[in-house]
Amino acid sequence: MVQSEQAVAEWQCARLIHEFAHLNDAREYEKLAALFTVDGIFVRPSTPDDVLSGRDTILAHFRSRPPRFTRHVVSNILVSVESRDCASARSYLILYSAPLDVEPGAVRRADTDARHGEFRDRFARVDGRWYFRERLGTLTLIG
């Protein structure tokens, strides 16, 4: 793989990580689920024993969650391109959440302490586009 192709692949995979956070916070779950391969796997950091398999299952899970205001902050993204169609990454996240029952535009007070975690991702390139094949989360700090 040419160095410029590798750099593009790294950028595209890192962008998926950021896009996941933005779509999650915006509650745009159809678009979020579409970031996964059809048979993709997702594990929430707060429920590491609950493996969600398949895009439809991932979508149903997100739709079933009670609505809340969230901000997912991602950092320390390190992508490794393994081949033209496979890559992996590690990243850190901090989650803040608050109730939705506040006037639009008002400053909210987080209802819990920040949760810190990390994701280990596997990516697959399908028809020239990168997708999450696995997104496995774990909590590392609470409080």
Beta strands, then each sheet from edge to edge (+ up, - down):
strand 1: 36-43
strand 2: 52-53
strand 3: 69-83
strand 4: 86-98
strand 5: 115-126
strand 6: 129-142
sheet 1: 2+ 1- 6- 5+ 4- 3+
end
